[in-house]
Amino acid sequence: MKRFSVFAIAREAMRQHSGWSRTWANPQPKKSYEVIIIGAGGHGLATAYYLGKNFGITNVAVIEKGWLGGGNTGRNTTIIRSNYLQDPSAAIYEKSRSLYENLSQELNYNVMFSPRGCMMLAQTQHEMRGYKRTAHANSLQGVKTEFIDPERIKQLCPIMNVDGPRYPVLGALWQSRAGSARHDAVAWGYARACSEMGMHILQKTEVIGVTQEAGNVTGVETSHGHIECKKLGMVVAGHASVVAEMAGFHLPIESVPLQALVSEPIKPCMDVVVMANTVHGYMSQSDKGEMVIGGGTDGYNAYTQRGSFHHLEETVRALIETFPMISRLKMLRHWGGIVDVTGDRSPILSKTPLGQTFINCGWGTGGFKAIPGSGWAFAELMAKGESPLTAEFGLDRFSAGRFVDESVAAGVAH
């Protein structure tokens, strides 16, 4: 596979781009693999990549019901941050953020990571106390954040109205090295690297059953026949409970649609990410000029990927008070993503009751920011049977009452 560089682009420009090869292969499935990963989204592909890079395990198949990156990886608002309250959360999210910083160079694929900074607005006294507490926790965790005042906020984001009549901006938790990346490019970059290592990415292949013998997994039944494996990783986000049922166990999660939209493109006016929990919304500006706006989850369980007009109206109406200029914008498109939510709003990276079967789910509305760290940690768990980054996120925490409560620190259900 050709290495991307400015010289390669110039060379191909001279010959009408006729020399580019496929970004990743489209192989026929083998009868067996050492590892099968269900789900070719960001987390599944990252897991496969770090299995190969860190542990030399390359006899891997990543099986996808639809198309690569067609689930939540391509249906999110691309925010990357690590300013979480609990120590286990901060550790895995900071690992992820740090991996994002050099991911383009490592994969030789531009994921367009932009460390533009992220601020979480405090618009009530309760939020002020909560975010100051998080700033102190982050300092102890080695995560660089600070609590900033309205004057600094206005300097960083001039289009913001910090003197709103209902919810004035009192301060913000600011992480300068947070930011955003291109969601599709993250999946494509990992897929390209996995294919280069000889791994198989099997698109349009639905898993319809999990086979087992003597309490251990033996393979999966797919729409293209049975495929054997020694280890199985389930990384299917909102459909995790469906796949878990095939393996014979239940998960303490629920699946709900998360709403988002983008405006028509406009000239650059906002170079930070802003999250506003009280008025319930978050916003950034994409490289194409669109204002990327996210809201909350629908109030019911569903597997739809449609937008919800009443939810979008509620989100935009609330944000207009803090960002008056968006009242003049037209909506370009909107959508929903199926998110998997646990009771403590923290993920599950764990062994399962079925031997040699592992599950990675429960990221809720914050999965994109965790992709590299999740893949790194889950690969270690699958290869070695344990990982310091996943130790607190096991399935047994729910029966033992060892919750990693991020229901407030996550902010905007995010």
N, C-alpha and C positions, 0 to 999 in steps of 0.2 A: 504494500500500500504506500502510495506517495506521501511524503511528508509535506505538509503545508508550509509555505514560506512566501515572502514577497517575491523571491526569484522564481518560484514555481508558478505563481500567479502571472508574472510577466511573461514567462515562457509559454504558458498556455494561451495567453492573450494573443501571442504572435501566431498561434496555429488554431485559432477559433475554438479553443477549449476542447479539443478533440482527444486529449490525452488523459483526462481524469478517469480514474477507476471508480467502481461502486464504493460508496461510503462504508457499507457493511454487506456481508454476503447474505444470500437467501438460500440456505442449504435445505436438503431433505433430512428429516429426523433420523437419527440412528436408533438401533434397538435398545441401547442402554447408555447411561451416562453415570459418572461418579456423583454428580450433583445436578438436580433439577431445581430451578427457581421458577415459581409460578408468578408471572407479572413482569412485563417489560416496561415498567415505568422507571422513574428516576431511581427509586430505592432498590428495585430489583436489579437493574443494570449496574448500579454502583456496587451492590453486593457481589455480583459476578466479577466485576473488574478487580475488586480488592481481594477476592479469593485467588485470582490469578496473580496479581501483583505482589501481594504480601505472603501468600502461602503456596504458590506454584500449582494451584488446582485449576486446570484449564479444560478438563473433560466435563464441560458444563453446558447445559441447555437452559435458555431463558424462554419460557413459553408464554405467549400472549394471545388472549382471546381475540383482540382486535388488532390495532396497529400500534407500533412502537411509540410510546409516549402519548397515546391517545386518551388516557384517563386523566387523573388529577394533575399529572405533570404538565399537561398542556392546557389546564383549566384553572390556573391560580393567578395570584397577583404578584408573584416573584419576589416577595420580601425576604431578606436574609438578615437575621439578627441573633444575638445570643444572650440578651439581657434578661434572663429568667431568674426567678427567685430561689428555687430549690437547687442544692448543690448537684445532684445527679443530672438535672435538666441543663444547668449552666455548662456542665462538663461536656455533654454530648453535643450541644448546640455550638459551643465555642470551638470544639474540635471541627465541626462542620464549617463554621465561618472561616476558620484558619485554612482549611483545605480549599475552600472556594477561592481564596486569594491567589493561589498559584495553579488553579485547576486548568486554565487555558494553556499554560506552558506545559503542564504535566501530560495533558491529553493531546497536545498539538492541535487544539480545536478551540476556537474563540467562543467561550460561553458568555462573553460580554458582561463579566462581573464588574459592577460599578459601586465601589465603597463610598457612596454619597452621604451616608449617615442616616440614622433613623431616630425620630423623636416620638415619644409617647406622651401625649398631652395630659396634664393634670388640670381638670376644670372644676374640681370640688376639693374641699379640704381633706376629705377622705382619700382621694387620689394623691394629694400632696404627701400625706403621711405614708401611703403605700409605696409610692415610687422612690421616696427618700430611703425607705427601708430596703428596697431592692437595690438602690445605688450602693448602700453600705454592704449588702450581701455580695454584690458583684465585685466590690473592692477586695473582699476576703477571698473570693473565688479566682481572682486574677483576670476578671473580665473588665475591660476598661469602659466605664460609663460615668456619667456625671449628671447631677440635677441642675438644670439651668433656669434662669429667670425669664420673664416675658420679654424683656429688652433684647436678650440674646436670641430668643426664639424669633422675634420680628426681624432681626438681622439675618438669620439663617433662612427664613421663609417670609419675604416681604409681602406676599399676596395674602397672608393670613390676617384675619381680624382678631386681635388678641383681647379686644374690649367688648366682646359679645354681650348683648343685653341679658341673656339668660345664663349662659355658661362662659364667663370670661376665662381666658387662659392664664392660669396662676403659675405655671411652670411646666417643665417637661423632663422626662428621663431621656438623656441624649447619649447615643452610642455612635461615635464618629466613624468607626470602621464597619458599621453595618451598611446595608445597601440593597442592591437588587442584581439579578442576572437574567439572561434570556432562557426561559424555561425549556423551549424546544432544543436549544443548543446543548444544554446540560445532558439531556437524554441522548441526543445524537452523538455527542462527544464520547460518552461512556460506551454507547453501542459500537462505535467505530473502533475503540480500543479493545473491546471484548472480542469483536470479530477478528481483529488483527492477531489476537492470542489463540485463535482457533475455536473459540466458543461458538455455539450455535444459537442464533436468535430465531425462534420459530413463531412467526406472526400468523394470524388467522388460524390459530390452533387452540381450541377450547378444551380445558380440562373438565371432564364430566364425572370423574371418580378418582379415588385414591385407593390403591391396593396395598394390602398388608399381610404379614405372616408372622405368627408368634410375637405379636406386639410391636413389630418393627415395620416401617414402610418398605415396600418393594418396588413401587412405581406409580404411575398415574395412567388412567384411561383418558384418552383425548379423542377429539373428533377425527384424528388421523390414525387412531389405533393406540395400542398399549406401548408405553415406554418405561423401561426399568431404570431404577436409580438406587444408589446406596444412601443418599441423603436428600431430603426435600426441604426447600425453603418456600414459605407462603408469604408473598409480598403483594397483596392485591387491594390494599386500602379499604374502600367502602364495601367491597365484596368479601372481606376477610371472614365474616361469619358464615357465608355461603360455602366457601372452600373448607373451613374448619368442620362444618357439618359432614362433608364428604369423608373427612378423616375420623369422624366419630367423637368430636368434642365440641363444647360450646365456648363462646367468648363473651366477656362482659362488655360488649360494645353495642352501639346503635349507629345506624347509617342515616345521615340527613343531608339534604342539598344545601350547599353554601353558595350565596349569591354574590355576583360581581358584575361590573360593567366597565366599558371604556367610552370616553367622549370622542367627538370628532378631533382630529389633530389640530393643535395650535402651536404658536411659536413658544420657544422655551421660556418658562416662567417659574419653574419650581425644580430645584435640583437636590431636594431631600425627600425622604419618605416620612410621612406624618400619619400617626395613628391616634385617633380620638375616641376613647372608650365611652365617655359620658354621652356624646352625641351619636355614638355608635357608627363609626365608619373610619376608613383609612384611605390614603390617597398618595400617589406618586405620578410622575410624568415619564412616559416611555421615551425611548430614543426616536420614535416616530412622531412624537408630539401629543399622543393621546394622554388624557388624564385617566389613569387606571384607578378605579374606585372599587373598594370591597366593602361588603356589609356583613351581616350575620347569617346564621343558619335558619332555615325554615323551621317552623314549630311542629313538624311532624316527620316521622320516619318515611323515607322514600328512596328510590333508586333512579329518580329522574335527573336529567341534566339540563332542564329548562330553567329559564329565568323566571322569577316570581315578581310580578309588577308591583304588588303592594309593598313587598320588602324593599325593592329598589327605590320606590317613591319615598319610603320612610328614611332610607339611608341618605338619599340626595337632599331631601328636605332638611335633615339635621346638619349635613355638612355645609349647606349654603350659609348658615349663620357664621361658621368659622372661616369659610372661603366664599365670600359673596360673589366673586367673579364667575364661579361655575354656574350661576343661575342663567347665564347667557349662552351656555354651551348646549349642543345637541348630543343626544346619546347615539353612539355609533353601533354598538352591539352589547348584548348582555347574555349571561349564561349561569348555569349552576354546576357545581362539582360535587360528587358524592364523597362525603367525608366520614371517617370512622371515629367516633367519639367515645372515650372511656369516662367513667365516673369521676376520676381525678384529673382529667384533661391531660394525661401523660401517656406516652406510647407504651406498647408491649413489644419487647424484643426478648424472646423466650424459647426454651425448649417446650415441647408439648407432651400431652399424655401418650401420643404415638411415638415410639422410639425412632430416633434419627430424623425427626421432623421438627422444624423450627418455624416460628411465626414472627413476622415484623408487621405491626399494624398499630392502630390507635393514635396516629399522629394528629388526628382531628384536622383543624384548619391551619396547622403549621408545618405541614410535611415538606414543602419545597425547600425551606431554609435548612432542613436537616439532612438532605440527600447524601452529601459526601460522608458526614459523620455517621449517619445511620448505616450506610453501606460498609464503612470501615469496621464499625462495631459488630454488625450482624455477620459479616464475613469471619471475623475472629471467633464469634460464638459458634458458627457452624463448623469451622475448621478445628477449633481447640476444645469446644464444649463449654467455654466460659470466656467472658470479657469484662474487664473492669468498668467499661462504659455501659454495659447492659445489666450489671448485677442488681440494680434496684428496680429494673423494669420487667421483672418476671411475672408470669401469670399468677404465681402463688401469693403475690402481694395483696390481692383482693380478698382471699380467704384469711390471710394473716392480719389484715388491717394495716399494712405498711404502705399507705397511699403516698404518692408523690404529687401533692396537691398544687396544681398550677392553674386552677380555675380563675384566679384573680390575676396572677402575674402574666398569664397568656395575653390578656387584653383583647377586647373586641372578639371574644371567642377565638382568638388567633394565637 
